[in-house]
Amino acid sequence: MAIEQTLILIKPDGAHRKLTGLTIDRLDASGLEMVAAKMVVVSEKLAREHYKALSDKPFFENLIKYIRGDFHGIKDHRVLAMVYRGDNAIKKVREVAGATNPEAAVPGTIRGSFGRITTAGQFENVIHASSDPADATREVALWFKADEILP
């Protein structure tokens, strides 16, 4: 049994399309416990730090614009940042989320149900979920102070 914490962000497309409640329902149904949640205005600095491992990719600048809400025409759009905890939380959340590419996501997953690719080729995949234990530790610490997370 591996009790883990993982970061989930409901991205601007998910919030803009009013998918926040449906997304939380699916995460809660996984049996994991939400131990932190807050609305965050994603600064340029936070976005770049969050995605720093992808900074050498050709789509990096679009990731920054996307997480900051620029593709949805909402300046300083807020995202809902959450921490879920439980047995194998990272794997469970990634299973509930589905594949990053919405077209490859299994039907019934969050991205399989609600994700889409725009005519401009931009993935709108509703949520971010930490990919592995090292990312989860780094991301939770980046988005939350220790006293913002329930013990």
SERO-465607 format. One record per residue (C-alpha): x, y, z. Coordinates in steps of 0.001 Angstrom, whole numbers, plus 500000, padded with zeros to 6 digits. Example, Ala and Ser with C-alpha at 12.3 -4.5 7.8 and 13.67 -1.06 7.14 Angstrom:
2
512300495500507800
513670498940507140
! end
This chain:
151
500000500000500000
501479503337498937
499739506414500375
500515509276498010
499517512860497367
498982514167493851
498219517528492292
495194518044490095
494451521278488260
491154521950486574
492521523849483616
490942526967482100
489081524997479414
487476522803482082
486425525800484165
485322527803481119
483120524892479970
481647524452483502
483152520980483994
484531521581487493
481768519763489388
481672516810487001
485455516489487236
485430516537491043
482619513947491082
484754511558489042
487830512162491186
485827511624494385
484395508375492973
487952507017492774
487910506606496567
490686509137497122
490428511984499629
490623515649498646
492939517251501217
493421520716499682
491711522997497175
492018526630496171
491461528961493251
494733530273491814
495465533009489295
498287531416487311
501139533882486966
503658533656484151
506274532625486736
504110529841488202
503205528533484742
506842528437483626
507956526724486847
505113524195486633
505998523213483058
509793523696483293
510513520066482357
508901520795478974
510693524100478354
512668522668475430
509551521456473592
508181523397470616
504737523610472272
506068525106475547
504874528684474908
501398527401474022
501308525466477324
502023528702479192
499275530560477316
496855527673477793
497283527249481579
496983531031482007
493656531118480120
494921533074477099
493316530645474636
489914531288476191
490120535069476108
489927535406479871
492727537473481340
494201536073484558
491833533129484450
491793531141487648
492323527421487880
491164525153490665
494206523491492235
493592520422494393
495546517790496258
494144514282496520
495605511650498817
495245507914499081
496546504491498162
498325504748494775
496738508190494265
498919509148491298
498039506055489278
494351506209490221
494011509875489254
495788509286485934
493410506393485201
490381508589485970
491874511446483917
492659509396480812
495322509951478164
496692513473477651
495514513409474040
491701513500474275
491361511437471090
493410508635472695
491610508788476062
489378505868476998
485658506707476916
484397507319480450
487607508987481602
487538512748482207
489492513492479041
487658510801477071
484330512329478030
485110516049477995
488436516583476237
488721517842472677
491229519147470172
490455522573468735
490541523305465025
493863525071465720
495239521776467074
495254522788470758
494518519969473214
491770520935475649
492100518105478128
490323519621481151
492756518649483911
496384518308484840
497403515314486949
500892514670488316
502676512008486272
504842510303488901
505861510558492585
508714513024491949
506446515310489890
503679515052492478
506016516075495317
507414519010493314
504025520159492012
502181519955495345
504951522043496952
504829524535494068
501077525122494268
500423524689498030
502031525674501315
502258522816503806
499649524403506119
497105524541503264
496940520746503110
494916518766505646
496988516399507779
! end
